[in-house]
Amino acid sequence: MSALHASYAGEGKYQVNHLHGGMYAVDLEGHTCSCRKWDLCGIPCPHAITAIGKKEHNPLVYVHSCYKRPSYGL
């Protein structure tokens, strides 16, 4: 059982609750989370990954392009 649970909040946004308290707002369209980790590094945080999983999408699609192979000319 996961410690995180995502609920759809409308307009591409999710509310992610932690089993031991804590609530996070994830915006999949804007690539942001209220914990700010995704905003700062461009890699989805655990809250975002939970929301992405709820939507049944591939988390790699949400990683910033600077971390993808074409950015390195490969």
PDB file of N, CA, C and O in Angstrom:
ATOM      1  N   MET A   1       0.837  -1.177   0.000  1.00  0.00           N
ATOM      2  CA  MET A   1       0.000   0.000   0.000  1.00  0.00           C
ATOM      3  C   MET A   1       0.887   1.248   0.000  1.00  0.00           C
ATOM      4  O   MET A   1       1.864   1.329   0.745  1.00  0.00           O
ATOM      5  N   SER A   2       0.540   2.192  -0.826  1.00  0.00           N
ATOM      6  CA  SER A   2       1.327   3.412  -0.946  1.00  0.00           C
ATOM      7  C   SER A   2       0.994   4.391   0.183  1.00  0.00           C
ATOM      8  O   SER A   2      -0.127   4.417   0.691  1.00  0.00           O
ATOM      9  N   ALA A   3       1.979   5.183   0.558  1.00  0.00           N
ATOM     10  CA  ALA A   3       1.767   6.201   1.589  1.00  0.00           C
ATOM     11  C   ALA A   3       1.140   7.463   1.001  1.00  0.00           C
ATOM     12  O   ALA A   3       0.784   8.379   1.742  1.00  0.00           O
ATOM     13  N   LEU A   4       1.000   7.518  -0.342  1.00  0.00           N
ATOM     14  CA  LEU A   4       0.431   8.677  -1.013  1.00  0.00           C
ATOM     15  C   LEU A   4      -0.830   8.276  -1.766  1.00  0.00           C
ATOM     16  O   LEU A   4      -0.908   7.191  -2.342  1.00  0.00           O
ATOM     17  N   HIS A   5      -1.820   9.173  -1.753  1.00  0.00           N
ATOM     18  CA  HIS A   5      -3.072   8.929  -2.463  1.00  0.00           C
ATOM     19  C   HIS A   5      -3.457  10.186  -3.231  1.00  0.00           C
ATOM     20  O   HIS A   5      -3.535  11.270  -2.653  1.00  0.00           O
ATOM     21  N   ALA A   6      -3.699  10.044  -4.534  1.00  0.00           N
ATOM     22  CA  ALA A   6      -4.045  11.184  -5.388  1.00  0.00           C
ATOM     23  C   ALA A   6      -5.536  11.206  -5.680  1.00  0.00           C
ATOM     24  O   ALA A   6      -6.154  10.169  -5.919  1.00  0.00           O
ATOM     25  N   SER A   7      -6.100  12.405  -5.658  1.00  0.00           N
ATOM     26  CA  SER A   7      -7.498  12.629  -6.016  1.00  0.00           C
ATOM     27  C   SER A   7      -7.552  13.724  -7.059  1.00  0.00           C
ATOM     28  O   SER A   7      -6.901  14.759  -6.918  1.00  0.00           O
ATOM     29  N   TYR A   8      -8.339  13.492  -8.119  1.00  0.00           N
ATOM     30  CA  TYR A   8      -8.466  14.491  -9.178  1.00  0.00           C
ATOM     31  C   TYR A   8      -9.225  15.698  -8.641  1.00  0.00           C
ATOM     32  O   TYR A   8     -10.270  15.549  -8.008  1.00  0.00           O
ATOM     33  N   ALA A   9      -8.695  16.899  -8.896  1.00  0.00           N
ATOM     34  CA  ALA A   9      -9.309  18.132  -8.406  1.00  0.00           C
ATOM     35  C   ALA A   9      -9.872  18.974  -9.551  1.00  0.00           C
ATOM     36  O   ALA A   9     -10.452  20.031  -9.305  1.00  0.00           O
ATOM     37  N   GLY A  10      -9.710  18.523 -10.802  1.00  0.00           N
ATOM     38  CA  GLY A  10     -10.221  19.250 -11.957  1.00  0.00           C
ATOM     39  C   GLY A  10      -9.145  20.060 -12.649  1.00  0.00           C
ATOM     40  O   GLY A  10      -8.172  20.486 -12.028  1.00  0.00           O
ATOM     41  N   GLU A  11      -9.330  20.267 -13.943  1.00  0.00           N
ATOM     42  CA  GLU A  11      -8.446  21.091 -14.760  1.00  0.00           C
ATOM     43  C   GLU A  11      -6.980  20.665 -14.698  1.00  0.00           C
ATOM     44  O   GLU A  11      -6.091  21.513 -14.626  1.00  0.00           O
ATOM     45  N   GLY A  12      -6.724  19.363 -14.725  1.00  0.00           N
ATOM     46  CA  GLY A  12      -5.354  18.861 -14.727  1.00  0.00           C
ATOM     47  C   GLY A  12      -4.651  18.926 -13.385  1.00  0.00           C
ATOM     48  O   GLY A  12      -3.438  18.729 -13.309  1.00  0.00           O
ATOM     49  N   LYS A  13      -5.398  19.198 -12.326  1.00  0.00           N
ATOM     50  CA  LYS A  13      -4.807  19.315 -10.988  1.00  0.00           C
ATOM     51  C   LYS A  13      -5.240  18.139 -10.109  1.00  0.00           C
ATOM     52  O   LYS A  13      -6.337  17.597 -10.247  1.00  0.00           O
ATOM     53  N   TYR A  14      -4.333  17.769  -9.201  1.00  0.00           N
ATOM     54  CA  TYR A  14      -4.590  16.671  -8.278  1.00  0.00           C
ATOM     55  C   TYR A  14      -4.246  17.101  -6.863  1.00  0.00           C
ATOM     56  O   TYR A  14      -3.354  17.921  -6.646  1.00  0.00           O
ATOM     57  N   GLN A  15      -4.960  16.539  -5.913  1.00  0.00           N
ATOM     58  CA  GLN A  15      -4.625  16.713  -4.502  1.00  0.00           C
ATOM     59  C   GLN A  15      -4.018  15.392  -4.053  1.00  0.00           C
ATOM     60  O   GLN A  15      -4.645  14.340  -4.173  1.00  0.00           O
ATOM     61  N   VAL A  16      -2.806  15.451  -3.540  1.00  0.00           N
ATOM     62  CA  VAL A  16      -2.115  14.249  -3.099  1.00  0.00           C
ATOM     63  C   VAL A  16      -1.965  14.322  -1.586  1.00  0.00           C
ATOM     64  O   VAL A  16      -1.385  15.264  -1.046  1.00  0.00           O
ATOM     65  N   ASN A  17      -2.502  13.301  -0.912  1.00  0.00           N
ATOM     66  CA  ASN A  17      -2.454  13.238   0.544  1.00  0.00           C
ATOM     67  C   ASN A  17      -1.471  12.164   0.974  1.00  0.00           C
ATOM     68  O   ASN A  17      -1.412  11.082   0.392  1.00  0.00           O
ATOM     69  N   HIS A  18      -0.701  12.484   2.005  1.00  0.00           N
ATOM     70  CA  HIS A  18       0.246  11.532   2.582  1.00  0.00           C
ATOM     71  C   HIS A  18      -0.448  10.809   3.722  1.00  0.00           C
ATOM     72  O   HIS A  18      -1.210  11.417   4.474  1.00  0.00           O
ATOM     73  N   LEU A  19      -0.190   9.518   3.856  1.00  0.00           N
ATOM     74  CA  LEU A  19      -0.818   8.684   4.872  1.00  0.00           C
ATOM     75  C   LEU A  19      -0.608   9.241   6.283  1.00  0.00           C
ATOM     76  O   LEU A  19      -1.495   9.132   7.130  1.00  0.00           O
ATOM     77  N   HIS A  20       0.552   9.833   6.537  1.00  0.00           N
ATOM     78  CA  HIS A  20       0.878  10.343   7.876  1.00  0.00           C
ATOM     79  C   HIS A  20       0.681  11.850   7.983  1.00  0.00           C
ATOM     80  O   HIS A  20       1.301  12.498   8.827  1.00  0.00           O
ATOM     81  N   GLY A  21      -0.163  12.406   7.146  1.00  0.00           N
ATOM     82  CA  GLY A  21      -0.420  13.848   7.160  1.00  0.00           C
ATOM     83  C   GLY A  21       0.343  14.533   6.042  1.00  0.00           C
ATOM     84  O   GLY A  21       1.330  14.004   5.531  1.00  0.00           O
ATOM     85  N   GLY A  22      -0.111  15.680   5.681  1.00  0.00           N
ATOM     86  CA  GLY A  22       0.504  16.416   4.583  1.00  0.00           C
ATOM     87  C   GLY A  22      -0.354  16.321   3.339  1.00  0.00           C
ATOM     88  O   GLY A  22      -0.830  15.247   2.970  1.00  0.00           O
ATOM     89  N   MET A  23      -0.542  17.459   2.704  1.00  0.00           N
ATOM     90  CA  MET A  23      -1.357  17.529   1.507  1.00  0.00           C
ATOM     91  C   MET A  23      -0.616  18.366   0.483  1.00  0.00           C
ATOM     92  O   MET A  23      -0.066  19.414   0.819  1.00  0.00           O
ATOM     93  N   TYR A  24      -0.596  17.915  -0.762  1.00  0.00           N
ATOM     94  CA  TYR A  24       0.155  18.588  -1.806  1.00  0.00           C
ATOM     95  C   TYR A  24      -0.739  18.823  -3.017  1.00  0.00           C
ATOM     96  O   TYR A  24      -1.549  17.968  -3.374  1.00  0.00           O
ATOM     97  N   ALA A  25      -0.590  19.970  -3.640  1.00  0.00           N
ATOM     98  CA  ALA A  25      -1.313  20.300  -4.858  1.00  0.00           C
ATOM     99  C   ALA A  25      -0.385  20.076  -6.039  1.00  0.00           C
ATOM    100  O   ALA A  25       0.695  20.662  -6.111  1.00  0.00           O
ATOM    101  N   VAL A  26      -0.811  19.221  -6.967  1.00  0.00           N
ATOM    102  CA  VAL A  26      -0.012  18.888  -8.142  1.00  0.00           C
ATOM    103  C   VAL A  26      -0.757  19.355  -9.379  1.00  0.00           C
ATOM    104  O   VAL A  26      -1.933  19.041  -9.564  1.00  0.00           O
ATOM    105  N   ASP A  27      -0.067  20.105 -10.223  1.00  0.00           N
ATOM    106  CA  ASP A  27      -0.625  20.568 -11.491  1.00  0.00           C
ATOM    107  C   ASP A  27       0.154  19.891 -12.610  1.00  0.00           C
ATOM    108  O   ASP A  27       1.281  20.281 -12.918  1.00  0.00           O
ATOM    109  N   LEU A  28      -0.452  18.873 -13.216  1.00  0.00           N
ATOM    110  CA  LEU A  28       0.248  18.120 -14.251  1.00  0.00           C
ATOM    111  C   LEU A  28       0.437  18.928 -15.522  1.00  0.00           C
ATOM    112  O   LEU A  28       1.432  18.742 -16.223  1.00  0.00           O
ATOM    113  N   GLU A  29      -0.483  19.810 -15.833  1.00  0.00           N
ATOM    114  CA  GLU A  29      -0.352  20.639 -17.032  1.00  0.00           C
ATOM    115  C   GLU A  29       0.745  21.686 -16.866  1.00  0.00           C
ATOM    116  O   GLU A  29       1.466  21.986 -17.818  1.00  0.00           O
ATOM    117  N   GLY A  30       0.873  22.239 -15.672  1.00  0.00           N
ATOM    118  CA  GLY A  30       1.888  23.258 -15.402  1.00  0.00           C
ATOM    119  C   GLY A  30       3.203  22.702 -14.909  1.00  0.00           C
ATOM    120  O   GLY A  30       4.166  23.445 -14.721  1.00  0.00           O
ATOM    121  N   HIS A  31       3.251  21.368 -14.692  1.00  0.00           N
ATOM    122  CA  HIS A  31       4.453  20.687 -14.197  1.00  0.00           C
ATOM    123  C   HIS A  31       4.927  21.300 -12.876  1.00  0.00           C
ATOM    124  O   HIS A  31       6.102  21.629 -12.716  1.00  0.00           O
ATOM    125  N   THR A  32       3.986  21.448 -11.929  1.00  0.00           N
ATOM    126  CA  THR A  32       4.334  22.013 -10.625  1.00  0.00           C
ATOM    127  C   THR A  32       3.739  21.184  -9.489  1.00  0.00           C
ATOM    128  O   THR A  32       2.740  20.487  -9.668  1.00  0.00           O
ATOM    129  N   CYS A  33       4.366  21.273  -8.327  1.00  0.00           N
ATOM    130  CA  CYS A  33       3.866  20.663  -7.099  1.00  0.00           C
ATOM    131  C   CYS A  33       4.101  21.649  -5.962  1.00  0.00           C
ATOM    132  O   CYS A  33       5.076  22.400  -5.973  1.00  0.00           O
ATOM    133  N   SER A  34       3.211  21.641  -4.991  1.00  0.00           N
ATOM    134  CA  SER A  34       3.345  22.587  -3.885  1.00  0.00           C
ATOM    135  C   SER A  34       4.565  22.296  -3.004  1.00  0.00           C
ATOM    136  O   SER A  34       4.950  23.149  -2.204  1.00  0.00           O
ATOM    137  N   CYS A  35       5.180  21.124  -3.127  1.00  0.00           N
ATOM    138  CA  CYS A  35       6.424  20.852  -2.380  1.00  0.00           C
ATOM    139  C   CYS A  35       7.608  21.564  -3.025  1.00  0.00           C
ATOM    140  O   CYS A  35       8.649  21.733  -2.390  1.00  0.00           O
ATOM    141  N   ARG A  36       7.457  21.986  -4.291  1.00  0.00           N
ATOM    142  CA  ARG A  36       8.417  22.768  -5.076  1.00  0.00           C
ATOM    143  C   ARG A  36       9.591  21.960  -5.640  1.00  0.00           C
ATOM    144  O   ARG A  36      10.392  22.516  -6.392  1.00  0.00           O
ATOM    145  N   LYS A  37       9.722  20.686  -5.308  1.00  0.00           N
ATOM    146  CA  LYS A  37      10.854  19.892  -5.826  1.00  0.00           C
ATOM    147  C   LYS A  37      10.785  19.764  -7.342  1.00  0.00           C
ATOM    148  O   LYS A  37      11.798  19.924  -8.022  1.00  0.00           O
ATOM    149  N   TRP A  38       9.600  19.477  -7.877  1.00  0.00           N
ATOM    150  CA  TRP A  38       9.439  19.330  -9.326  1.00  0.00           C
ATOM    151  C   TRP A  38       9.724  20.654 -10.021  1.00  0.00           C
ATOM    152  O   TRP A  38      10.340  20.684 -11.087  1.00  0.00           O
ATOM    153  N   ASP A  39       9.275  21.747  -9.414  1.00  0.00           N
ATOM    154  CA  ASP A  39       9.487  23.083  -9.972  1.00  0.00           C
ATOM    155  C   ASP A  39      10.977  23.414 -10.063  1.00  0.00           C
ATOM    156  O   ASP A  39      11.425  24.025 -11.033  1.00  0.00           O
ATOM    157  N   LEU A  40      11.736  23.009  -9.051  1.00  0.00           N
ATOM    158  CA  LEU A  40      13.148  23.377  -8.964  1.00  0.00           C
ATOM    159  C   LEU A  40      14.072  22.523  -9.823  1.00  0.00           C
ATOM    160  O   LEU A  40      15.054  23.032 -10.363  1.00  0.00           O
ATOM    161  N   CYS A  41      13.773  21.232  -9.959  1.00  0.00           N
ATOM    162  CA  CYS A  41      14.725  20.373 -10.664  1.00  0.00           C
ATOM    163  C   CYS A  41      14.231  19.852 -12.008  1.00  0.00           C
ATOM    164  O   CYS A  41      15.038  19.375 -12.806  1.00  0.00           O
ATOM    165  N   GLY A  42      12.932  19.929 -12.283  1.00  0.00           N
ATOM    166  CA  GLY A  42      12.418  19.464 -13.568  1.00  0.00           C
ATOM    167  C   GLY A  42      12.132  17.976 -13.629  1.00  0.00           C
ATOM    168  O   GLY A  42      11.727  17.463 -14.672  1.00  0.00           O
ATOM    169  N   ILE A  43      12.341  17.272 -12.513  1.00  0.00           N
ATOM    170  CA  ILE A  43      12.053  15.845 -12.432  1.00  0.00           C
ATOM    171  C   ILE A  43      10.870  15.671 -11.480  1.00  0.00           C
ATOM    172  O   ILE A  43      10.911  16.183 -10.361  1.00  0.00           O
ATOM    173  N   PRO A  44       9.816  14.960 -11.897  1.00  0.00           N
ATOM    174  CA  PRO A  44       8.635  14.819 -11.038  1.00  0.00           C
ATOM    175  C   PRO A  44       8.974  14.266  -9.655  1.00  0.00           C
ATOM    176  O   PRO A  44       9.707  13.286  -9.521  1.00  0.00           O
ATOM    177  N   CYS A  45       8.426  14.912  -8.639  1.00  0.00           N
ATOM    178  CA  CYS A  45       8.588  14.480  -7.250  1.00  0.00           C
ATOM    179  C   CYS A  45       7.655  13.290  -6.987  1.00  0.00           C
ATOM    180  O   CYS A  45       6.834  12.966  -7.846  1.00  0.00           O
ATOM    181  N   PRO A  46       7.756  12.636  -5.836  1.00  0.00           N
ATOM    182  CA  PRO A  46       6.869  11.505  -5.534  1.00  0.00           C
ATOM    183  C   PRO A  46       5.380  11.874  -5.587  1.00  0.00           C
ATOM    184  O   PRO A  46       4.550  11.046  -5.963  1.00  0.00           O
ATOM    185  N   HIS A  47       5.045  13.098  -5.217  1.00  0.00           N
ATOM    186  CA  HIS A  47       3.638  13.523  -5.262  1.00  0.00           C
ATOM    187  C   HIS A  47       3.152  13.586  -6.699  1.00  0.00           C
ATOM    188  O   HIS A  47       2.046  13.144  -7.011  1.00  0.00           O
ATOM    189  N   ALA A  48       3.986  14.141  -7.573  1.00  0.00           N
ATOM    190  CA  ALA A  48       3.646  14.229  -8.989  1.00  0.00           C
ATOM    191  C   ALA A  48       3.572  12.844  -9.615  1.00  0.00           C
ATOM    192  O   ALA A  48       2.684  12.580 -10.425  1.00  0.00           O
ATOM    193  N   ILE A  49       4.485  11.962  -9.254  1.00  0.00           N
ATOM    194  CA  ILE A  49       4.475  10.610  -9.798  1.00  0.00           C
ATOM    195  C   ILE A  49       3.205   9.872  -9.376  1.00  0.00           C
ATOM    196  O   ILE A  49       2.654   9.088 -10.149  1.00  0.00           O
ATOM    197  N   THR A  50       2.745  10.122  -8.159  1.00  0.00           N
ATOM    198  CA  THR A  50       1.493   9.523  -7.698  1.00  0.00           C
ATOM    199  C   THR A  50       0.326  10.016  -8.545  1.00  0.00           C
ATOM    200  O   THR A  50      -0.525   9.222  -8.947  1.00  0.00           O
ATOM    201  N   ALA A  51       0.277  11.318  -8.820  1.00  0.00           N
ATOM    202  CA  ALA A  51      -0.786  11.884  -9.650  1.00  0.00           C
ATOM    203  C   ALA A  51      -0.684  11.370 -11.094  1.00  0.00           C
ATOM    204  O   ALA A  51      -1.701  11.076 -11.721  1.00  0.00           O
ATOM    205  N   ILE A  52       0.536  11.263 -11.614  1.00  0.00           N
ATOM    206  CA  ILE A  52       0.745  10.755 -12.967  1.00  0.00           C
ATOM    207  C   ILE A  52       0.282   9.297 -13.048  1.00  0.00           C
ATOM    208  O   ILE A  52      -0.320   8.886 -14.040  1.00  0.00           O
ATOM    209  N   GLY A  53       0.563   8.531 -12.014  1.00  0.00           N
ATOM    210  CA  GLY A  53       0.116   7.143 -11.957  1.00  0.00           C
ATOM    211  C   GLY A  53      -1.395   7.031 -11.902  1.00  0.00           C
ATOM    212  O   GLY A  53      -1.975   6.130 -12.509  1.00  0.00           O
ATOM    213  N   LYS A  54      -2.033   7.931 -11.184  1.00  0.00           N
ATOM    214  CA  LYS A  54      -3.493   7.947 -11.113  1.00  0.00           C
ATOM    215  C   LYS A  54      -4.082   8.187 -12.502  1.00  0.00           C
ATOM    216  O   LYS A  54      -5.126   7.633 -12.846  1.00  0.00           O
ATOM    217  N   LYS A  55      -3.404   9.014 -13.291  1.00  0.00           N
ATOM    218  CA  LYS A  55      -3.847   9.323 -14.648  1.00  0.00           C
ATOM    219  C   LYS A  55      -3.422   8.234 -15.640  1.00  0.00           C
ATOM    220  O   LYS A  55      -3.826   8.253 -16.802  1.00  0.00           O
ATOM    221  N   GLU A  56      -2.600   7.280 -15.168  1.00  0.00           N
ATOM    222  CA  GLU A  56      -2.080   6.180 -15.968  1.00  0.00           C
ATOM    223  C   GLU A  56      -1.246   6.657 -17.153  1.00  0.00           C
ATOM    224  O   GLU A  56      -1.363   6.140 -18.264  1.00  0.00           O
ATOM    225  N   HIS A  57      -0.404   7.653 -16.894  1.00  0.00           N
ATOM    226  CA  HIS A  57       0.536   8.163 -17.894  1.00  0.00           C
ATOM    227  C   HIS A  57       1.942   7.711 -17.531  1.00  0.00           C
ATOM    228  O   HIS A  57       2.185   7.229 -16.425  1.00  0.00           O
ATOM    229  N   ASN A  58       2.852   7.870 -18.460  1.00  0.00           N
ATOM    230  CA  ASN A  58       4.254   7.534 -18.256  1.00  0.00           C
ATOM    231  C   ASN A  58       4.955   8.729 -17.595  1.00  0.00           C
ATOM    232  O   ASN A  58       4.936   9.822 -18.160  1.00  0.00           O
ATOM    233  N   PRO A  59       5.570   8.557 -16.420  1.00  0.00           N
ATOM    234  CA  PRO A  59       6.247   9.663 -15.740  1.00  0.00           C
ATOM    235  C   PRO A  59       7.366  10.303 -16.570  1.00  0.00           C
ATOM    236  O   PRO A  59       7.652  11.487 -16.397  1.00  0.00           O
ATOM    237  N   LEU A  60       8.000   9.543 -17.465  1.00  0.00           N
ATOM    238  CA  LEU A  60       9.090  10.084 -18.272  1.00  0.00           C
ATOM    239  C   LEU A  60       8.626  11.220 -19.183  1.00  0.00           C
ATOM    240  O   LEU A  60       9.427  12.075 -19.558  1.00  0.00           O
ATOM    241  N   VAL A  61       7.367  11.237 -19.535  1.00  0.00           N
ATOM    242  CA  VAL A  61       6.815  12.301 -20.382  1.00  0.00           C
ATOM    243  C   VAL A  61       6.873  13.646 -19.652  1.00  0.00           C
ATOM    244  O   VAL A  61       6.953  14.696 -20.290  1.00  0.00           O
ATOM    245  N   TYR A  62       6.834  13.613 -18.320  1.00  0.00           N
ATOM    246  CA  TYR A  62       6.773  14.822 -17.505  1.00  0.00           C
ATOM    247  C   TYR A  62       8.148  15.330 -17.057  1.00  0.00           C
ATOM    248  O   TYR A  62       8.234  16.351 -16.374  1.00  0.00           O
ATOM    249  N   VAL A  63       9.210  14.637 -17.430  1.00  0.00           N
ATOM    250  CA  VAL A  63      10.573  15.071 -17.097  1.00  0.00           C
ATOM    251  C   VAL A  63      10.970  16.203 -18.045  1.00  0.00           C
ATOM    252  O   VAL A  63      10.670  16.146 -19.237  1.00  0.00           O
ATOM    253  N   HIS A  64      11.637  17.219 -17.526  1.00  0.00           N
ATOM    254  CA  HIS A  64      12.065  18.364 -18.341  1.00  0.00           C
ATOM    255  C   HIS A  64      12.946  17.887 -19.491  1.00  0.00           C
ATOM    256  O   HIS A  64      13.732  16.952 -19.339  1.00  0.00           O
ATOM    257  N   SER A  65      12.806  18.533 -20.628  1.00  0.00           N
ATOM    258  CA  SER A  65      13.525  18.126 -21.840  1.00  0.00           C
ATOM    259  C   SER A  65      15.046  18.184 -21.692  1.00  0.00           C
ATOM    260  O   SER A  65      15.753  17.486 -22.417  1.00  0.00           O
ATOM    261  N   CYS A  66      15.557  18.987 -20.785  1.00  0.00           N
ATOM    262  CA  CYS A  66      17.018  19.082 -20.627  1.00  0.00           C
ATOM    263  C   CYS A  66      17.630  17.779 -20.123  1.00  0.00           C
ATOM    264  O   CYS A  66      18.842  17.590 -20.223  1.00  0.00           O
ATOM    265  N   TYR A  67      16.807  16.875 -19.583  1.00  0.00           N
ATOM    266  CA  TYR A  67      17.298  15.588 -19.096  1.00  0.00           C
ATOM    267  C   TYR A  67      17.126  14.467 -20.109  1.00  0.00           C
ATOM    268  O   TYR A  67      17.486  13.324 -19.830  1.00  0.00           O
ATOM    269  N   LYS A  68      16.589  14.773 -21.268  1.00  0.00           N
ATOM    270  CA  LYS A  68      16.322  13.743 -22.269  1.00  0.00           C
ATOM    271  C   LYS A  68      17.435  13.666 -23.300  1.00  0.00           C
ATOM    272  O   LYS A  68      18.136  14.648 -23.548  1.00  0.00           O
ATOM    273  N   ARG A  69      17.590  12.508 -23.890  1.00  0.00           N
ATOM    274  CA  ARG A  69      18.686  12.205 -24.809  1.00  0.00           C
ATOM    275  C   ARG A  69      18.861  13.243 -25.934  1.00  0.00           C
ATOM    276  O   ARG A  69      20.001  13.613 -26.214  1.00  0.00           O
ATOM    277  N   PRO A  70      17.804  13.730 -26.589  1.00  0.00           N
ATOM    278  CA  PRO A  70      18.003  14.710 -27.680  1.00  0.00           C
ATOM    279  C   PRO A  70      18.724  15.998 -27.241  1.00  0.00           C
ATOM    280  O   PRO A  70      19.365  16.660 -28.059  1.00  0.00           O
ATOM    281  N   SER A  71      18.620  16.343 -25.979  1.00  0.00           N
ATOM    282  CA  SER A  71      19.295  17.538 -25.464  1.00  0.00           C
ATOM    283  C   SER A  71      20.811  17.391 -25.485  1.00  0.00           C
ATOM    284  O   SER A  71      21.541  18.382 -25.502  1.00  0.00           O
ATOM    285  N   TYR A  72      21.269  16.157 -25.484  1.00  0.00           N
ATOM    286  CA  TYR A  72      22.705  15.889 -25.469  1.00  0.00           C
ATOM    287  C   TYR A  72      23.261  15.599 -26.866  1.00  0.00           C
ATOM    288  O   TYR A  72      24.443  15.292 -27.025  1.00  0.00           O
ATOM    289  N   GLY A  73      22.391  15.700 -27.870  1.00  0.00           N
ATOM    290  CA  GLY A  73      22.834  15.475 -29.247  1.00  0.00           C
ATOM    291  C   GLY A  73      23.131  14.028 -29.555  1.00  0.00           C
ATOM    292  O   GLY A  73      23.895  13.725 -30.471  1.00  0.00           O
ATOM    293  N   LEU A  74      22.525  13.126 -28.789  1.00  0.00           N
ATOM    294  CA  LEU A  74      22.784  11.690 -29.010  1.00  0.00           C
ATOM    295  C   LEU A  74      21.735  11.084 -29.904  1.00  0.00           C
ATOM    296  O   LEU A  74      21.789   9.891 -30.199  1.00  0.00           O
TER     297      LEU A  74
END
